[in-house]
Every structure is written in C-alpha cells, then in structure tokens.
Amino acid sequence: MIFFRYAAIALVVGGLSALIFMAANGVGQSPVTAQRFVDLQEGGDVHAGFRRAHAKGFCVAGEFISNGSLAALSTAAVFQVASTPFVGRISIAGNNPTAPDLRSPVRSLALAFDNSSAGTWRTAMNTPPVMAVGTPEAFYEQLSVLAPDPVTGQRNSERIQAFFEAHPETAAFRAWQASYTPTQSFATERYHSINAFYLIDQDSNRQAVRWAAVPAALTDLTAVTELADDNSEALQEEFMSRVARQPVVFDLTFTLAAPEDNENDPTTLWPDSRQQLVAGQLVINEVLAEAQGACNDINFDPLVLPAGMAATADPILRARSAAYAESFRRRAREHLLGRNKELTNE
C-alpha cells in the first residue's frame, strides 16, 4: 500500500508544483521548467527510485526545543515555548546514491516539523549561505555549464570561467566557496536556509529572516571515528557513531533583515551586524538508513510553511519547490512500477 500512497501524493504535489512554477514565471514566458531542471540533474545515468539531486543520504529524527524567542515575531506553533518532533534527512549533493560522501562539496540538512494542530514546516538547508545566481534561467545555465562533457566526462573550465565573469552576482558565492573547508563530520557543519522567508506576527506584521542550523557550543569538532578516504560511507558512519554516544545538537539561529536588505535576492549576504536570535535547539537522537527511515517518503519542499510564516517573492524559491516536486513525482512513479513488477513476478 505504501507505493500506491506514495504515487498518489506525487501526482498531487506534481500538479501543484506546475501551477506554482507557472505563476512565478508566467505561462509561456520562461523556457526553464521543472522538467528541464530535473532532466539536467539526472544527466545520462538515471538512478531509478532515488532523488535526482542529493541522491545519497540517510534519515534522522529528533525534536526541536523552542525557547520562545521568536514568539513575538511569529504565531507559528513551532516557535512557541514547546517541543516539536521532526523527521529529517542528511545528504550530499549529486545524483549518484553511491558517491563517496567525503568528496562532496555541498552537504545538506532537510527537516520536516510535524505539528498536527498547527500545520507542517519543511526546510531544506545547505552548507552554502547564498546562491550563485538569482533567477531560474541563470541557475539552469549554471548547471549546464558545470555539467561534464558527455564525451570526455570532464568539465570545460573555459566555459565555467566565462559564466562566472558574465555573472557578477556570483561574487558572494565564489568568496564563500574559496574560503570553505568541509569539516570531518555532518555534525560540525553550518546549514543555511539560503532563501529568505517571512515571520508573521499576530498583527500580520512581516519580518524577513534567514536561518541556519549551527553546531551547539558543546559540539565536539573532531571526528569520533577515523575517516578513511576509500570508505564511501565515512561521514554517515561517523555521524551514526556520534548519535550512538549522545544526541547531535544544533542551534537554530535566525538572522533578521533590515529594511535595506533585499529578501528576494538569494545571492547577497546580509551584514554580520544584523540582529540574530537563537530560536531553540535541534536535537537529533535517531539515525536510520534511508530505506528504513521515514524520510524517503518526504518531499522537503521549502514552500510547505505553517501559519505564521510565508514565502518571499524570491524566484529561486519557487523554482526549488517545482524541481523538488518533479523529482519526487519521478521516483514515486519508479517505485510504483518496481512494485507492480514484483507483484507480477510473484
């Protein structure tokens, strides 16, 4: 039954994503669609049943313990003084579910907070704090330029350089990329919302924010197991070893935009002088392989927001949502076809 439920959800989400994408870009105005994005992410080697981006990952679960510091800015139940359970997924960038996790330049933490009485909140955070570009068209061009040549299997450095020179808005991303050194654990990375969102208070006032999951102060920054370069599961095994000893904890830290900050531009960093509030702690106390955990059934759509939060007009945010839904639809269909084949052969 799970495969049929999975497929039904995919059809609904896929239809909604198409409407969202068309509303954001205008029907017929943009040649970039969710289907084209996902086609590009798949490349020539489709791994059926897996996410098209961030194919390799594992499930986590725990609770968000809110301290109430955002209660005056948002009516969302998750930000009141309370504990809210979550299911999440830690992953690396790329479409290969067998890729060595140590070699990935981007790591991700996605969470789904379930408060049945007040709605669900989903967030997909990544190690980069900003996007390189700010429109779906430019993002599609970036992915195209970074894709390996189908014949040689190598990237074209001249095309990549030309792209970045033609897009000065990539400066903040390139500066981060030049200074970033991956840590030796998923538990010691900072994960960013990248896009901005609104918190909405009881008087309907809006405050633009970004957030990040920041390792809690007592987090041990050294790896708890030896990381072998030839072990494709090195980071996953290290994280599992940590949680077996004690929960992994992140501070969920919100940065408040000033009036002069453009909340619709994901390519710019907000100054360090902006007010920051720690909303509470993310406590991860369970880790499961993806096939065994609940995260595989979840589309971590960043536009799934509870009352008390709202999306900005950032066009990349809409594109992310539509591409996630298209990826979800494809793998749900593949799971369903695989299950039907198993039943036929029984």
For each residue, the residues with C-beta under 8 A, 3 or more apart:
1: 4 5
2: 5 6 297
3: 6 7 335 336 338 339
4: 1 7 8 336
5: 1 2 8 9
6: 2 3 9 10 297 332 335 336
7: 3 4 10 11 332 333 335 336
8: 4 5 11 12
9: 5 6 12 13 297 299 328 332
10: 6 7 13 14 328 329 332 333
11: 7 8 14 15 329
12: 8 9 15 16
13: 9 10 16 17 299 301 325 328 329
14: 10 11 17 18 325 326 328 329
15: 11 12 18 19
16: 12 13 19 20 325
17: 13 14 20 21 34 301 321 322 324 325 326
18: 14 15 21 22 34 322
19: 15 16 22 23
20: 16 17 23 24 303 318 321 322
21: 17 18 24 25 33 34 318 319 321 322
22: 18 19 25 26 27
23: 19 20 318
24: 20 21 315 318 319 322
25: 21 22 29 30 32 136 315 318
26: 22 29 30
27: 22
28:
29: 25 26
30: 25 26 33 136 137
31: 36 137
32: 25 36 37 136 137 140 319
33: 21 30 36 37 322
34: 17 18 21 37 38 319 322 323 325 326
35: 38 39 326
36: 31 32 33 39 40 140
37: 32 33 34 40 41 136 140 143 319 322 323 326
38: 34 35 41 42 52 323 326 327 330
39: 35 36 42
40: 36 37 43 140 143 144 147
41: 37 38 52 53 95 143 323 327
42: 38 39 45 46 52 95
43: 40 46 95 147
44: 150
45: 42 95 96
46: 42 43
47: 50 55 95 96 97
48: 331 334 338
49: 331 334 335 338
50: 47 55 95 97 331
51: 54 55 57 91 95 327 328 331
52: 38 41 42 55 95 326 327 330 331
53: 41 93 94 95 323 327
54: 51 57 91 92 93 94 108
55: 47 50 51 52 91 94 95 96 97 99
56: 91 92 94 96 97 98 99 101
57: 51 54 89 90 91 92 108 290 295
58: 89 90 91 236 239 287 288 289 290 293 295
59: 87 88 89 287 288 289 290 292 293 294 295 296
60: 87 88 89 90 243 284 286 287 288 293 295
61: 85 86 87 88 284 285 286 288 293 294
62: 85 86 88 247 282 283 284 285 286
63: 83 84 85 86 283 285
64: 78 83 84 85 86 111 113 252 280 281 282 283
65: 83 280 281 283
66: 70 78 79 80 81 82 83 84 279 280
67: 81 278 279 280
68: 71 79 80 81
69: 79 277 278 279 280
70: 66 73 74 76 79 199 254 277 279
71: 68 74 79 80 81
72: 201
73: 70 79 199 201 207 209 256
74: 70 71 79 199 200 201 308 309
75: 200 201 202 307 308
76: 70 79 80 118 119 121 199 306 307 308 309
77: 80 82 84 115 117 118 119 306 308
78: 64 66 82 84 113 115 118 121 306
79: 66 68 69 70 71 73 74 76 199 279 280 308
80: 66 68 71 76 77
81: 66 67 68 71
82: 66 77 78
83: 63 64 65 66
84: 63 64 66 77 78 113 114 115
85: 61 62 63 64 113 114
86: 61 62 63 64 111 112 113 114 282
87: 59 60 61 111 112 114 293 294 295 298
88: 59 60 61 62 109 110 111 112 284 295
89: 57 58 59 60 108 109 110 290 295 298 300
90: 57 58 60 107 108 109 110 186 236 239
91: 51 54 55 56 57 58 107 108 110
92: 54 56 57 99 101 104 106 107 108 235
93: 53 54 104 105 106 107 108 126
94: 53 54 55 56 99 104
95: 41 42 43 45 47 50 51 52 53 55
96: 45 47 55 56 99
97: 47 50 55 56
98: 56 232
99: 55 56 92 94 96 103 104 232
100: 103 104 229 231 232 234
101: 56 92 104 232 233 234 235 236
102: 182 227 229 231 234 235
103: 99 100
104: 92 93 94 99 100 101 107 182
105: 93 177 180 182
106: 92 93 126 127 128
107: 90 91 92 93 104 126 127 182 186 189 191 235
108: 54 57 89 90 91 92 93 124 125 126 127 191
109: 88 89 90 125 186 189 191 213 250
110: 88 89 90 91 122 123 124 125 295 298 300
111: 64 86 87 88 122 123 125 282 300
112: 86 87 88 120 121 122 295 298 300 304
113: 64 78 84 85 86 120 121 122 306
114: 84 85 86 87 120
115: 77 78 84 118 119 120 121 306
116:
117: 77
118: 76 77 78 115 306 307
119: 76 77 115 305 306 307
120: 112 113 114 115 304 306
121: 76 78 112 113 115 304 305 306 309
122: 110 111 112 113 298 299 300 301 302 304 305
123: 110 111 193 211 300 302
124: 108 110 300 301 302 320 324
125: 108 109 110 111 191 192 193 194 211 212 213
126: 93 106 107 108 191 192 194
127: 106 107 108 180 182 189 190 191 192
128: 106 131 173 176 177 180 192 194
129: 176 190 192 194 212 269
130: 172 173 176 192 194 266 267 268 269
131: 128 134 139 173 194 195 266 267 316
132: 139 142 164 167 169 170 173 174 267
133: 138 139 141 142 167 169 170 267
134: 131 138 169 265 266 267 314 315 316
135: 138 139 315 316
136: 25 30 32 37 139 140 315 316 318 319
137: 30 31 32 140 141
138: 133 134 135 141 142 167
139: 131 132 133 135 136 142 143 316 319
140: 32 36 37 40 136 137 143 144
141: 133 137 138 144 145 163
142: 132 133 138 139 145 146 163 167
143: 37 40 41 139 140 146 147
144: 40 140 141 147
145: 141 142 156 159 160 163
146: 142 143 155 160
147: 40 43 143 144 155
148: 152 153 154 155
149: 152 153 154 155 156
150: 44 153
151:
152: 148 149
153: 148 149 150
154: 148 149
155: 146 147 148 149 159 160
156: 145 149 159 160
157: 160 161
158: 161 162
159: 145 155 156 162 163
160: 145 146 155 156 157 163 164
161: 157 158 164 165
162: 158 159 165 166
163: 141 142 145 159 160 166 167
164: 132 160 161 167 170 174
165: 161 162
166: 162 163
167: 132 133 138 142 163 164 170
168: 171
169: 132 133 134 267 268
170: 132 133 164 167 173 174 267
171: 168 174 175
172: 130 175 176 267 268 269
173: 128 130 131 132 170 176 177 267
174: 132 164 170 171 177 178
175: 171 172 178 179
176: 128 129 130 172 173 179 180
177: 105 128 173 174 180
178: 174 175
179: 175 176
180: 105 127 128 176 177
181:
182: 102 104 105 107 127 189
183: 188 189 221
184: 188 222 223 227 238
185: 188 189 221 223 224 235 238 239 242
186: 90 107 109 189 235 236 238 239
187: 215 219 239 242 248
188: 183 184 185 215 219 221
189: 107 109 127 182 183 185 186 215
190: 127 129 212 213 214 215
191: 107 108 109 125 126 127 212 213 250
192: 125 126 127 128 129 130 210 211 212
193: 123 125 196 197 210 211 212 302
194: 125 126 128 129 130 131 210 266
195: 131 210 266 302 312 314 316 317 320
196: 193 208 209 210 257 263 264 266 312 314
197: 193 208 209 210 305 309 310 311 312
198: 206 207 208 209 263 309 310 311 312
199: 70 73 74 76 79 206 207 209 254 308 309
200: 74 75 204 205 206 307 308 309 310
201: 72 73 74 75 204 205 207 308
202: 75
203:
204: 200 201
205: 200 201
206: 198 199 200 310
207: 73 198 199 201 256 257
208: 196 197 198 256 257 261 263 312
209: 73 196 197 198 199 254 255 256 257
210: 192 193 194 195 196 197 254 255 257 270
211: 123 125 192 193 252 253 254 255 279
212: 125 129 190 191 192 193 252 253 255
213: 109 125 190 191 250 251 252 253 282
214: 190 250 251 252 253
215: 187 188 189 190 219 221 249 250 251
216: 219 249 250 251 281
217: 251
218: 249
219: 187 188 215 216 248 249
220: 224
221: 183 185 188 215
222: 184
223: 184 185 226 227 238
224: 185 220 238 241 242 245
225: 237 238 241
226: 223
227: 102 184 223 231 234 235 238
228: 231 234
229: 100 102 234
230:
231: 100 102 227 228 234 237
232: 98 99 100 101
233: 101 236 237
234: 100 101 102 227 228 229 231 237 238
235: 92 101 102 107 185 186 227 238 239
236: 58 90 101 186 233 239 240
237: 225 231 233 234 240 241
238: 184 185 186 223 224 225 227 234 235 241 242
239: 58 90 185 186 187 235 236 242 243 248 287
240: 236 237 243 244 287
241: 224 225 237 238 244 245
242: 185 187 224 238 239 245 246 248
243: 60 239 240 246 247 248 284 285 286 287
244: 240 241
245: 224 241 242
246: 242 243
247: 62 243 283 284 285
248: 187 219 239 242 243 283 284
249: 215 216 218 219 281 282 283 284
250: 109 191 213 214 215 216 281 282 284
251: 213 214 215 216 217 278 280 281 282
252: 64 211 212 213 214 278 279 280 281 282
253: 211 212 213 214 276 277 278 279
254: 70 199 209 210 211 276 277 278 279
255: 209 210 211 212 270 274 275 276
256: 73 207 208 209 274 275 276 277
257: 196 207 208 209 210 261 263 270 274
258: 261 270 274
259:
260:
261: 208 257 258 268 270 274
262: 265 268
263: 196 198 208 257 312 314
264: 196 312 313 314 315
265: 134 262 268 314
266: 130 131 134 194 195 196 314 316 317
267: 130 131 132 133 134 169 170 172 173
268: 130 169 172 261 262 265
269: 129 130 172
270: 210 255 257 258 261 274
271: 274
272:
273:
274: 255 256 257 258 261 270 271
275: 255 256
276: 253 254 255 256
277: 69 70 253 254 256
278: 67 69 251 252 253 254
279: 66 67 69 70 79 211 252 253 254
280: 64 65 66 67 69 79 251 252
281: 64 65 216 249 250 251 252
282: 62 64 86 111 213 249 250 251 252
283: 62 63 64 65 247 248 249
284: 60 61 62 88 243 247 248 249 250 287
285: 61 62 63 243 247
286: 60 61 62 243
287: 58 59 60 239 240 243 284
288: 58 59 60 61 292 293
289: 58 59 292 293
290: 57 58 59 89 293 295 296
291: 296
292: 59 288 289
293: 58 59 60 61 87 288 289 290 296
294: 59 61 87 297 298
295: 57 58 59 60 87 88 89 110 112 290 298
296: 59 290 291 293
297: 2 6 9 294
298: 87 89 110 112 122 294 295
299: 9 13 122 324 325 328
300: 89 110 111 112 122 123 124 324
301: 13 17 122 124 304 321 324 325
302: 122 123 124 193 195 311 317 320 321 324
303: 20 311 317 318 321
304: 112 120 121 122 301
305: 119 121 122 197 309 310 311
306: 76 77 78 113 115 118 119 120 121 309
307: 75 76 118 119 200
308: 74 75 76 77 79 199 200 201
309: 74 76 121 197 198 199 200 305 306
310: 197 198 200 206 305
311: 197 198 302 303 305 314 317 318
312: 195 196 197 198 208 263 264 317
313: 264
314: 134 195 196 263 264 265 266 311 317 318
315: 24 25 134 135 136 264 318 319
316: 131 134 135 136 139 195 266 319 320
317: 195 266 302 303 311 312 314 320 321
318: 20 21 23 24 25 136 303 311 314 315 321 322
319: 21 24 32 34 37 136 139 315 316 322 323
320: 124 195 302 316 317 323 324
321: 17 20 21 301 302 303 317 318 324 325
322: 17 18 20 21 24 33 34 37 318 319 325 326
323: 34 37 38 41 53 319 320 326 327
324: 17 124 299 300 301 302 320 321 327 328
325: 13 14 16 17 34 299 301 321 322 328 329
326: 14 17 34 35 37 38 52 322 323 329 330
327: 38 41 51 52 53 323 324 330 331
328: 9 10 13 14 51 299 324 325 331 332
329: 10 11 13 14 325 326 332 333
330: 38 52 326 327 333 334
331: 48 49 50 51 52 327 328 334 335
332: 6 7 9 10 328 329 335 336
333: 7 10 329 330 336 337
334: 48 49 330 331 337 338
335: 3 6 7 49 331 332 338 339
336: 3 4 6 7 332 333 339 340
337: 333 334 340 341
338: 3 48 49 334 335 341 342
339: 3 335 336 342 343
340: 336 337 343 344
341: 337 338 344 345
342: 338 339 345 346
343: 339 340 346
344: 340 341
345: 341 342
346: 342 343
